[in-house]
Amino acid sequence: MQPQIVLLKEGTDTSQGKPQLVSNINACQSIVDAVRTTLGPRGMDKLIVDSQGKATISNDGATIMKLLEIVHPAAKTLVDIAKSQDAEVGDGTTSVVLLAGEFLKQVKPFVEEGVHPRVIIKAIRKALQLCMEKINEMAVQIEKQSKEEQRALLEKCAATAMSSKLIHQQKDFFSKIVVDAVLSLDELLPLNMIGIKKVTGGSLEESQLISGVAFKKTFAYAGFEMAPKSYDKCKIALLNIELELKAERDNAEIRVDNVKEYQKVVDAEWQILYNKLAKIHESGANVVLSKLPIGDVATQYFADRDIFCAGRVPEEDLKRTMKACGGAVMTTANDINASVLGLCEHFEERQVGGERFNLFQGCPNAKTSTLILRGGAEQFLEETERSLHDAIMIVRRTIKHDSVVAGGGAIEMELSKLLRDYSRTIAGKEQLLIAAIAKGLEVIPRQLCDNAGFDATNILNKLRQKHAQGGQWFGVDITKEDISDNFEQCVWEPSIIKINALTAAAEAACMVLSVDETIKSPKAGEPPMAGGGPMGMGRGMGRPM
């Protein structure tokens, strides 16, 4: 008898070889099934309740995957590619996961039959390279045309991005808003310059775009209502100063031997505050915004001098105001002069739903805008915000990379045909593998049909025939329950989405395939602890044993 060799810490779980690969592939399949039905205009939404009992309703692949809190190590790669797609292009998160899962599903039989994973990976890489070349060759460049044509194009792309979301009824309304918002930005198209504020109540159609900054009325003190609520041509002071009497929280000890001395201390404190206020007033500002609180004394002082003030303004709103109106955020009241003040044409406070909003409009170098969303339920508003985020990302991408392809499964069918034709020209194992990947690409149009309740086999056969005859933009038409030329139907997507999606999916598939062993260490820190109890109660900090 040979003694058993213990190599790894006990409780370590290892699994290796072919069964391990197959189980990883199966884990990825089950994730794909979780988001599979959200694809496309007829996609369903998921309701996810987390451990705190907060419910999220979403159609966005990345959001769903984030909330699922997946622990299986191989399946996490799929979550990562969904996140990366979300960060890079914003839309197409569900497609990425679907494609990766489908590639794995198609090559699973080969793994079981004993084809070496490296051979499969090589075939996937080859197929990916062919797809990239084909997409770049097919994509339609949009020349920098007149403003109107570019606008129409961007609106179509935004509408395509929204067609699979909850708000697809209002997609015409929202695509205009989104395009306006993005076109108002500067060259770099920074995302955080589009603020989205949600106000429950009202209908979606009441949402509005403000070219400038809007933020909720902040916490206000006595004397606030006396301040005027609208100005034309106003100057704005942006501060990072606390304008109220400081609470004595520094443990300073002051010994005073009579009441007069004490009164002096108090007076000095008031004097400091009044000096600050006077300086701000002298600078000629009519609107004072501060990140820190503005107390009641200051509020009344400003109100008496016809100055509007708001304290505790969230930092991002302050920054956006600075970008829109110019000026700078000051941390001291000492040298406030006209050069650091922001300017704007019109300031007013307006009631929206149950909230009051402060609006700054007509800013001179406005490179920022704010969407105010209205809608019934809170979850609904959150989902609307996510959908708009996707659409905004898409419009940004289209402006930067101005080439588009047809959506609705058209491009996937064309790539599938290309790979199938290519696979017939090569000998060896790769022939079967590339054909399998070609079949895997058909998952997108098939899923679109399944989600809409059409007969997928029938429609896919029609599509294959059309593509074989050279109708390269034919895809699924959800409204007519048939196939149609999606390029003419204006179902467009920026080609960068597709490129990114395919690359990420292929990489994830390769990654899962290249793993053949998982070693999982036992969770750290589970020795029996003193005192028992769930968290090992027992000695407090520093109590002797």
Residue pairs with C-beta under 8 A, 6 or more apart in sequence:
8 14
8 519
8 521
9 521
9 522
10 522
11 521
11 522
12 519
12 520
12 521
12 522
13 518
13 519
13 520
14 517
14 518
14 519
14 520
15 23
15 517
15 518
16 516
16 517
16 518
17 516
17 517
18 111
18 112
18 114
18 516
20 515
20 516
20 517
20 518
21 111
21 117
21 512
21 513
21 515
21 516
22 108
22 111
22 112
24 74
24 75
24 512
24 515
24 518
25 104
25 105
25 108
25 111
25 512
27 72
27 74
27 75
28 74
28 75
28 77
28 78
28 100
28 101
28 104
28 512
29 101
29 104
29 105
30 75
31 65
31 68
31 70
31 75
31 78
31 79
31 97
31 101
32 78
32 97
32 98
32 100
32 101
32 102
32 105
34 46
34 64
34 65
34 68
35 46
35 61
35 64
35 65
35 82
35 94
35 97
35 98
36 94
36 98
36 447
37 43
37 44
37 450
37 451
38 44
38 45
38 46
38 59
38 60
38 61
38 64
38 94
38 164
39 94
39 95
39 98
39 164
39 444
39 447
39 448
39 451
40 164
40 447
40 448
40 451
40 452
40 478
41 163
41 164
41 168
41 448
41 452
41 478
42 448
42 451
42 452
42 453
42 478
43 59
43 94
43 164
43 451
44 59
44 451
45 57
45 58
45 59
45 166
45 383
46 57
46 58
46 59
46 64
47 55
47 56
47 57
48 55
48 56
48 57
48 58
48 64
48 67
48 68
49 55
49 56
50 56
50 67
50 69
55 379
56 63
56 67
56 379
56 382
57 166
57 379
57 380
57 382
57 383
58 64
58 67
58 383
58 386
59 164
59 165
59 166
59 383
59 387
60 86
60 93
60 94
60 165
60 386
60 387
60 390
61 82
61 85
61 86
61 93
61 94
61 95
61 96
61 97
62 82
62 83
62 85
62 86
62 93
63 386
65 78
65 79
65 82
65 83
65 93
65 97
66 79
66 83
68 79
70 76
70 79
73 518
73 520
74 512
74 515
74 518
77 100
77 508
77 511
77 512
78 97
78 100
78 101
78 508
80 508
81 96
81 97
81 100
81 504
81 505
81 507
81 508
82 93
82 94
82 96
82 97
84 504
85 92
85 93
85 96
85 500
85 501
85 504
86 93
88 500
89 393
89 394
89 397
89 494
89 496
89 497
89 500
89 501
90 161
90 389
90 390
90 392
90 393
90 394
90 396
90 397
91 161
91 390
91 391
91 393
91 394
91 493
91 497
92 493
92 497
92 498
92 500
92 501
94 164
95 444
95 501
96 500
96 501
96 504
96 505
97 505
98 443
98 444
98 447
99 440
99 441
99 443
99 444
99 501
99 502
99 505
100 504
100 505
100 506
100 508
100 509
100 512
101 443
102 440
102 441
102 443
103 124
103 437
103 440
103 505
103 506
103 509
104 509
104 512
104 513
105 440
106 436
106 437
106 439
106 440
107 120
107 124
107 433
107 436
107 437
107 509
107 513
110 120
110 432
110 433
110 436
111 117
111 120
111 513
115 429
115 433
117 513
117 514
117 516
118 514
119 429
119 430
119 433
120 433
120 513
121 510
121 513
121 514
122 430
123 429
123 430
123 433
123 434
123 437
124 433
124 437
124 506
124 509
124 510
124 513
125 506
125 510
126 430
126 434
127 419
127 433
127 434
127 437
127 438
127 506
128 502
128 503
128 506
130 415
130 418
130 419
130 422
131 415
131 418
131 419
131 502
132 499
132 502
132 503
134 414
134 415
134 418
135 405
135 411
135 415
135 495
135 498
135 499
135 502
136 495
136 499
138 405
138 411
138 414
138 472
139 403
139 404
139 405
139 495
140 403
140 404
140 405
140 487
141 402
141 403
142 150
142 153
142 402
142 403
142 404
143 402
144 150
144 402
151 179
151 183
153 398
153 404
153 492
154 179
154 182
154 183
154 395
154 398
154 399
155 175
155 176
155 179
156 175
156 490
156 492
157 394
157 395
157 398
157 404
157 492
157 493
157 494
158 171
158 174
158 175
158 178
158 179
158 391
158 394
158 395
159 171
159 172
159 175
159 490
160 394
160 407
160 490
160 491
160 492
160 493
161 387
161 390
161 391
161 394
161 493
162 168
162 171
162 174
162 175
162 387
162 388
162 390
162 391
163 171
163 491
165 383
165 386
165 387
165 390
166 380
166 383
166 384
166 387
167 174
167 204
167 383
167 384
167 387
167 388
170 204
170 205
173 204
173 205
173 207
174 207
174 388
174 391
175 391
177 207
177 208
177 209
177 371
178 388
178 391
178 392
178 395
179 395
180 209
180 211
180 369
181 194
181 209
181 369
181 371
181 392
182 189
182 194
182 392
182 395
182 396
182 399
184 211
184 366
184 367
184 368
184 369
185 193
185 194
185 367
185 368
185 369
186 367
189 396
189 399
189 400
191 392
191 393
191 396
192 316
192 320
193 320
193 323
193 367
193 368
193 369
194 368
194 369
194 370
194 371
194 392
195 213
195 214
195 215
195 316
195 317
195 320
195 368
195 369
195 370
195 371
196 370
196 371
196 373
196 385
196 388
196 389
197 214
197 215
197 216
197 357
197 370
197 371
197 372
197 373
198 373
198 375
198 378
198 381
198 382
198 384
198 385
199 352
199 353
199 354
199 355
199 372
199 373
199 374
200 353
200 354
200 374
200 375
200 376
200 377
200 378
200 381
201 353
201 354
201 374
201 376
202 353
202 374
202 375
203 374
203 375
203 376
204 373
204 374
204 375
204 384
206 374
207 371
207 372
207 373
207 374
207 375
208 371
208 372
209 369
209 370
209 371
209 372
210 359
210 361
210 369
210 370
210 371
210 372
211 361
211 362
211 363
211 366
211 369
212 324
212 344
212 359
212 360
212 361
212 362
212 363
212 366
212 368
212 369
212 370
213 317
213 320
213 321
213 324
213 325
213 359
213 360
213 363
213 368
213 370
214 357
214 358
214 359
214 360
214 370
214 372
215 313
215 314
215 317
215 321
215 357
215 358
215 370
216 355
216 356
216 357
216 358
217 310
217 349
217 355
217 356
217 357
217 358
218 310
218 311
218 312
218 313
219 293
219 311
219 312
220 299
220 310
221 294
221 295
221 296
221 299
222 296
222 299
222 300
223 296
223 299
223 300
223 303
224 299
224 303
224 309
226 300
226 303
226 304
227 299
227 302
227 303
227 306
227 307
227 308
227 309
228 306
228 308
229 308
229 348
229 349
230 346
230 347
230 348
230 349
231 286
231 287
231 308
231 346
231 347
231 348
232 345
232 346
233 343
233 345
233 346
234 286
234 287
234 343
234 344
234 346
234 347
235 283
235 284
235 285
235 286
235 287
235 338
235 341
235 342
235 343
236 285
236 286
236 287
236 288
236 289
236 321
236 325
236 327
236 341
236 342
236 343
236 344
236 347
236 360
237 280
237 283
237 285
237 287
237 288
237 289
237 327
237 330
237 336
237 340
237 341
237 342
238 289
238 290
238 318
238 321
238 322
238 327
238 328
238 329
238 330
238 342
239 280
239 288
239 289
239 290
239 291
239 292
239 329
239 330
239 331
239 333
240 290
240 291
240 292
240 329
240 330
240 331
241 276
241 290
241 292
241 330
241 331
241 332
241 333
242 290
242 292
242 293
242 294
243 273
243 276
243 277
243 290
243 292
243 293
243 294
243 295
243 298
243 311
244 273
244 293
244 294
244 295
244 296
244 297
244 298
245 269
245 270
245 273
245 295
245 297
246 269
254 265
256 262
256 265
270 297
273 297
273 298
274 301
275 333
276 333
277 298
277 301
277 302
279 333
279 334
279 336
280 288
280 307
280 333
280 336
281 301
281 302
281 305
281 307
283 336
283 337
283 338
283 341
284 338
284 341
285 307
285 336
285 341
286 306
286 307
286 308
286 347
287 307
287 308
287 309
287 310
287 347
288 294
288 302
288 307
288 308
288 309
288 310
289 309
289 310
289 313
289 318
289 321
290 309
290 310
290 311
290 312
290 313
291 312
291 313
291 314
291 315
291 318
291 329
292 311
292 312
293 311
293 312
294 302
294 309
294 310
294 311
294 312
295 311
298 309
299 309
302 308
302 309
308 347
308 349
310 358
313 321
318 329
319 329
320 368
320 370
321 342
321 360
322 328
322 329
322 342
323 367
323 368
324 342
324 344
324 360
324 363
324 365
324 366
324 367
324 368
325 342
325 343
325 344
325 360
325 363
325 364
325 366
326 342
326 343
326 363
326 364
326 365
327 340
327 341
327 342
327 343
328 340
330 336
330 340
342 363
343 363
343 364
344 360
344 361
344 362
344 363
344 364
345 361
345 362
345 363
346 359
346 360
346 361
346 362
347 358
347 359
347 360
347 361
348 358
348 359
348 361
349 356
349 357
349 358
349 359
350 356
350 357
350 359
351 357
352 372
352 374
353 374
357 372
371 388
373 381
373 384
373 385
373 388
375 381
375 384
394 493
394 494
394 497
397 494
397 496
397 497
398 404
398 494
401 494
401 495
401 496
403 494
403 495
403 496
404 492
404 493
404 494
404 495
405 411
405 492
405 493
405 495
405 498
406 473
406 475
406 485
406 486
406 487
406 491
406 492
406 493
407 475
407 486
407 491
407 492
407 493
408 445
408 448
408 475
408 476
408 477
408 478
408 486
408 489
408 491
409 444
409 445
409 448
409 463
409 475
409 476
410 445
410 472
410 473
410 474
410 475
410 486
410 487
410 491
411 475
411 498
412 441
412 442
412 443
412 444
412 445
413 441
413 442
413 445
413 463
413 464
413 467
413 474
413 475
414 467
414 472
414 473
415 438
415 441
415 502
416 438
416 439
416 441
416 442
416 467
417 438
417 464
417 467
417 468
418 438
419 434
419 435
419 437
419 438
419 441
420 435
420 438
422 434
423 430
423 431
423 432
423 434
423 435
423 438
424 431
426 434
442 460
445 456
445 459
445 460
445 463
445 475
445 476
446 456
446 460
448 476
448 478
449 455
449 456
449 459
449 460
449 476
450 456
452 476
452 478
452 481
454 476
454 481
459 476
459 482
459 483
462 482
462 483
463 474
463 475
463 476
463 483
466 474
466 483
467 474
471 485
473 485
473 486
473 487
473 488
474 483
474 484
474 485
474 486
475 483
475 484
475 486
475 491
476 483
477 483
477 484
477 486
477 489
529 536
529 538
530 536
530 538
530 539
531 537
531 538
531 539
532 538
539 545
